[in-house]
Amino acid sequence: ISLDNANTLHGLQARLVALGGLRELSTALQLARPALMRVLPPEKLPRLDDFYARSVTESPELYRYALRLASVEWLPYETLWSKASGSSWNASANSSVVGPSAYVDRVREELKLFVVRLDTITVEAHLTASLQERLWAETAARLVDTVLDAYSRAKKVSDTGQLQRKLDVGEISSELSAASGLRPLPRMDALRTWLDAYYLDEMSLLPWVKENRGILAKAHMQAL
C-alpha cells in the first residue's frame, strides 16, 4: 500500500479492501461458531470462547480504529490548525465583521479537493453510501476538533473577535454540510457549545463545565 500519494488518500482503496476482507472473515467466523461448539469436546470450549473474545469480537472496533487512523492524512489538519490559531480574535469594538477569516477559504479549498479525491475512489472501489458516510464522519469530526483546538489557544478574545469566530464556524458548517451531506455534523454541537460559553459569567461557568465535561477536552475547558 502506497501511503505517500495524497490523490489516493494515502492508499485508502487498498486499506478498505483489506478491511472489507477482515469484516467478511469476522462474519464467517461468527456464523461458524455454533457448528464449532457442537463438534468440539467440552474441554476445548473455553479456548474457543477465548479466541472469539480476543479476535473476532474485536474486529468491528479494529475496522473503526483503522478508518480513524487513516483519516489523519485526508486533510492537512496541521496547516489548517496553524492558520486558524494564527488569526487574531482581539479586534477592537470599533471594528466590524465583514466576512469569514482567511483560514476559512483554505478550509473550503481543502474540502473541495477532498471531494474530488473521494469521488474518484468511490467510483473505482464501489464504496457503499454507508461507508462514504462513515468516511465523511471521521473527516468532519477531526476538522471540527481542529478548529476547536485552534480557538482554545487564543490568548485574548474580544466581543468582535467572538462574533468573527461564530461567523467562521457558520461558514465552515455550511461548507462541510454541503460537501458531506451530514446533518448534524459530528462534533459541531460541541464546538458551538464551547463558543457560547464565552458569554457565561464565573458563577455560571462551573456548572457548565460539569455538564459538558464528557464532550470537551480538559484543555478546552481550561481555555475558557
C-alpha positions, 0 to 999 in steps of 0.5 A: 500500500502506497501511503505517500500519494495524497490523490489516493488518500494515502492508499485508502482503496487498498486499506478498505479492501483489506478491511472489507476482507477482515469484516467478511472473515469476522462474519464467517467466523461468527456464523461458524461458531455454533457448528464449532461448539457442537463438534468440539469436546467440552474441554476445548470450549473455553479456548474457543470462547477465548479466541472469539473474545480476543479476535473476532469480537474485536474486529468491528472496533479494529475496522473503526480504529483503522478508518480513524487512523487513516483519516489523519492524512485526508486533510492537512489538519496541521496547516489548517490548525496553524492558520486558524490559531494564527488569526487574531480574535482581539479586534477592537469594538470599533471594528466590524465583521465583514466576512469569514477569516482567511483560514476559512477559504483554505478550509473550503479549498481543502474540502473541495479537493477532498471531494474530488479525491473521494469521488474518484475512489468511490467510483473505482472501489464501489464504496457503499453510501454507508461507508462514504458516510462513515468516511465523511464522519471521521473527516468532519469530526477531526476538522471540527476538533481542529478548529476547536483546538485552534480557538482554545489557544487564543490568548485574548478574545474580544466581543468582535473577535467572538462574533468573527469566530461564530461567523467562521464556524457558520461558514465552515458548517455550511461548507462541510454540510454541503460537501458531506451531506451530514446533518448534524455534523459530528462534533459541531454541537460541541464546538458551538457549545464551547463558543457560547460559553464565552458569554457565561459569567464565573458563577455560571461557568462551573456548572457548565463545565460539569455538564459538558465535561464528557464532550470537551477536552480538559484543555478546552475547558481550561481555555475558557 
